């Protein structure tokens, strides 16, 4: 059943548990969360707080133990793997700390690779615009091993944006970068998401990056422990 609201992502009583008995680990523990279309949300918390596990379930990379995940109004927690794969390819762009670029492909080829895998035509003007926006025009034919860390991460961002997904999920996207380059990459990522009307959810340990977001959510022991009350979407608004 599809729900109608301006929330592009929503969870209901979401849980992800590992083990049993004394070894039970509650990685995500009854989380209720709403994220609006076009919103930039940062998720912060110590290592082991459940940030990456939550992000993976929001992005259909992992199945919940219980609870629901709604993406664009659809309960994806009930979907089969084939349907989840389509959603990941078409609606979600992923950016990870490891750039995951194909060494034998040049920068442009890496960027358009997901489109080829999904059998989509390449929108040449759109790809050119992304590459230009991220300052990579002169590197379009360069192989990954000839690029700096910042350039490789920008390439990963361009690849995430290339399929025109509704949502960008980024897990510590600046973790391997120096402070200056990390700040530049985040500014470009935020500008790109705004330009293309995408929702941006970023996991970060960097307080300055978190402050760039419209809203920051703090996790501890698999639970939300802090989010500004004025920015929480109540059930009545949904």
C-alpha positions, 0 to 999 in steps of 0.5 A: 500500500502506497502512502501519500506525503512529501516524505520521500523516506520514512521508517516505522518502528525499524529494527535490525538485530543480530545474535540472540540472548546475551549476544543480542546486538540492537544495531537499529532499535525501533527507529521512527524517522521521516525525511522530506523530498529535497531535504539535506539530513546529516546522521551523526553518532559514535562508531557502533551507534547504528548509522551505517546500518540505518543508511543501508536499510534506507537504501534497500541494501539490507533487510530489517529484522522488523518494522517498515521502510517507505521510499517515495510512499512504498513499503520497500521492506516487503519487496523481493530482491529483484524489485529492490535492485531496480529501486537501488539503480533508479531511485538511489545514488550511493556514495561511500568512503571507498570510491569503488571506481573501476580502474580500467575505465576513465572518469566519464566511463565510470560515471555512466557505467550504472546507466549502461547496467540498467540499459538506460540511454546516456543523457549527454548534456546532463552528464556534461553538466554534472562533470562541469559542475564538479570541476572534472571536465579536464579529467573526463578521459583520465583513469582513476589512478591518475586522479587525486582523492578529491577528484576520485570522490567527485567522480563517485558523486557524479556517478551517483547523480548520473542516473537522476536518482531521487535520493543520494545516500552518502556514508562518510564521503569525506573520510579519506580526504583532508579537511580542505578537500572534504569541505570542497567535496561536501559543498559541491555535493550539497550544491549538486543535490540542490541543483538537481532537486535531490534528497541528501542523507549523509553520515559523518563524524565531522561536526562542520559537515553536519552543520551544513545540513538542514537537520542533524539526527544523532544516534546512540545504541541504535536509537535516535537521541537528538533531533531538533524538535521543531524539525521533527515531522509529527504523525499528524503532519504525515 
